[in-house]
């Protein structure tokens, strides 16, 4: 079973390794708050990510407050928060917030075209879509299908909660982001990132197997 310390080590190590690849341009290393059992990067109230405000406003406020673990070369922010209680994972919020615009890249593409790290970023068909993996097993919060314990939200849609079989580890989350949104860079950086094979136990309800859902590694 993954512990608070295990997760903290994963977040810390992956942050260091993303810096080493050159794919991370700014970062905040995590800390453990013993009183709440949280692994987080700032004291900022993370409800900023749920407020009903324009996405660009939310992004720049998060940037201003440094509410991120990692800032990628295209300005995208990665945020990871885990909360444990009595040694058990109770909550997590794992978010990927792409920059609202890529004006710098689009205005001077010749500066980046020869660097493979930017290959996927410069495609003019790209539409920025924020992504959140949330996990919350607090009593009174979850409800089968309507509010899965572990779920994926796309585009900040309030009622978008795609069931996920269990909580994601930091490695699973980072690997998902790199593989699907920075595939060229992921191939280049793959050998530099430590693979963590541990996973959390299933949390999906039987009813949720009857609808489209996402299966995490190790939980087939």
C-alpha positions in Angstrom: 0.0 0.0 0.0 1.3 3.4 -1.0 2.0 5.7 2.0 2.3 9.4 2.4 6.0 9.1 2.3 6.0 7.0 -0.9 3.9 9.6 -2.7 6.1 12.5 -1.4 9.2 10.7 -2.7 7.5 10.2 -6.1 6.5 13.9 -6.5 9.9 15.1 -5.4 11.9 12.8 -7.6 9.7 13.4 -10.7 10.0 17.2 -10.2 13.8 16.9 -10.1 13.9 14.7 -13.2 11.6 17.0 -15.2 14.0 19.8 -14.4 16.9 17.7 -15.6 15.2 17.0 -18.9 14.9 20.7 -19.6 11.1 20.3 -20.0 10.4 22.1 -16.7 11.3 25.8 -16.6 10.0 26.6 -13.1 9.0 24.5 -10.1 8.0 24.3 -6.4 9.1 21.3 -4.5 6.5 19.6 -2.3 6.3 19.7 1.5 4.4 17.6 4.0 2.0 19.3 6.4 1.8 16.9 9.3 -1.3 18.5 10.8 -3.5 17.8 7.8 -1.5 14.9 6.2 -1.2 16.9 3.0 1.5 16.8 0.4 1.4 20.1 -1.4 3.5 23.0 -2.8 1.9 26.1 -1.4 -0.5 27.3 1.3 -2.8 28.6 -1.4 -6.4 27.5 -1.1 -6.8 25.2 -4.1 -10.4 26.0 -4.5 -9.2 28.7 -6.9 -9.3 25.8 -9.4 -13.0 25.3 -8.9 -14.2 29.0 -9.0 -16.6 30.1 -11.6 -14.2 32.5 -13.3 -12.8 32.6 -16.9 -10.1 30.0 -17.4 -7.4 32.5 -18.4 -8.1 34.4 -15.1 -7.8 31.2 -13.1 -4.6 30.2 -14.9 -2.8 33.6 -14.4 -4.0 33.7 -10.7 -2.5 30.3 -10.1 0.7 31.4 -11.9 0.8 34.6 -9.7 0.3 32.7 -6.5 2.8 30.0 -7.6 0.1 27.3 -7.1 1.9 24.7 -9.2 4.5 21.9 -8.8 5.9 22.3 -12.3 5.7 24.9 -15.1 6.5 23.3 -18.5 8.2 25.0 -21.4 5.0 25.9 -23.1 3.6 27.6 -19.9 1.4 24.7 -18.8 1.1 24.2 -15.1 1.0 20.8 -13.3 -0.5 20.8 -9.8 -0.5 17.8 -7.4 -2.1 17.6 -4.0 -2.5 14.5 -1.9 -4.2 14.2 1.5 -3.8 11.2 3.8 -5.6 10.3 7.1 -4.4 7.5 9.4 -2.1 6.3 6.7 -4.9 6.1 4.1 -5.3 8.3 1.0 -8.4 10.4 1.4 -8.1 12.9 -1.4 -6.1 14.1 -4.3 -6.3 16.8 -6.9 -4.0 16.3 -9.9 -4.4 19.1 -12.5 -2.9 20.0 -15.9 -3.6 23.6 -16.9 -2.2 24.5 -20.3 -1.4 28.2 -21.0 -4.4 30.0 -22.4 -2.5 31.1 -25.4 0.8 30.3 -27.2 1.4 33.7 -28.6 5.1 33.7 -28.1 5.5 30.4 -29.9 3.2 31.4 -32.8 4.8 34.8 -33.3 8.4 33.5 -33.5 8.1 29.8 -34.4 11.5 29.7 -36.0 13.1 30.0 -32.5 11.5 26.6 -31.6 11.0 24.6 -34.7 14.3 22.8 -34.5 13.9 21.7 -30.9 12.0 18.4 -30.7 10.6 19.3 -27.3 8.3 21.8 -29.0 7.1 19.6 -31.9 3.7 18.9 -30.4 3.2 22.4 -29.0 3.5 24.3 -32.3 0.6 22.5 -34.1 -1.9 25.2 -34.9 -4.8 22.8 -34.6 -4.2 22.5 -30.8 -7.0 23.6 -28.5 -6.0 24.0 -24.8 -8.0 21.8 -22.5 -7.5 21.8 -18.7 -7.6 18.4 -17.1 -8.2 17.3 -13.5 -8.1 13.9 -11.8 -9.9 14.2 -8.5 -10.2 11.6 -5.7 -12.3 12.0 -2.6 -13.6 9.2 -0.4 -15.0 11.5 2.3 -18.4 10.3 3.5 -21.3 12.2 1.9 -19.3 13.3 -1.1 -19.2 10.3 -3.4 -22.1 8.7 -5.1 -21.9 5.9 -7.7 -21.8 7.2 -11.3 -23.0 10.7 -10.3 -19.9 11.5 -8.3 -17.3 8.7 -8.5 -14.7 8.5 -5.8 -12.0 8.8 -8.5 -12.9 10.7 -11.6 -11.6 12.7 -14.6 -12.8 16.2 -15.4 -12.2 17.8 -18.8 -12.4 21.4 -19.7 -13.5 22.6 -16.2 -17.1 21.3 -17.0 -18.9 21.3 -13.6 -20.7 18.0 -14.1 -18.0 16.2 -16.1 -16.9 13.3 -13.9 -15.6 10.3 -15.9 -15.2 7.4 -13.5 -11.6 6.2 -12.9 -10.9 2.8 -11.3 -8.8 4.3 -8.6 -6.6 7.1 -7.4 -3.6 8.0 -9.6 0.0 8.0 -8.4 2.2 11.0 -9.3 4.1 8.8 -11.8 0.8 7.7 -13.5 -0.4 11.3 -13.8 2.9 12.7 -15.1 3.2 9.8 -17.5 -0.3 10.3 -18.8 0.3 14.0 -19.4 3.7 13.5 -21.2 2.5 10.6 -23.3 -0.7 12.2 -24.5 0.2 15.9 -24.9 3.9 15.9 -25.3 4.6 12.7 -27.1 7.7 13.8 -29.0 9.3 15.1 -25.8 8.1 12.1 -23.9 10.1 9.8 -26.2 13.2 12.0 -25.7 12.8 12.2 -21.9 11.5 8.7 -21.2 14.8 7.2 -20.0 15.4 10.1 -17.7 12.2 9.6 -15.7 12.0 6.9 -12.9 9.2 4.4 -13.4 7.2 3.8 -10.3 5.1 0.7 -10.6 3.2 0.8 -7.3 -0.5 1.7 -7.6 -3.5 2.4 -5.3 -6.3 -0.1 -4.7 -9.5 0.0 -6.6 -12.2 2.5 -5.6 -14.6 2.2 -8.5 -18.2 1.1 -7.8 -19.7 -1.9 -9.6 -22.3 0.3 -11.2 -19.6 2.4 -12.8 -18.3 -0.5 -14.8 -21.5 -0.3 -16.8 -20.6 3.2 -18.2 -17.6 4.4 -20.0 -14.7 4.6 -17.5 -10.9 4.8 -17.3 -8.8 2.0 -16.0 -5.5 2.8 -14.3 -2.4 0.6 -14.6 -2.5 -2.3 -12.3 -6.3 -2.2 -11.9 -7.5 -4.2 -14.8 
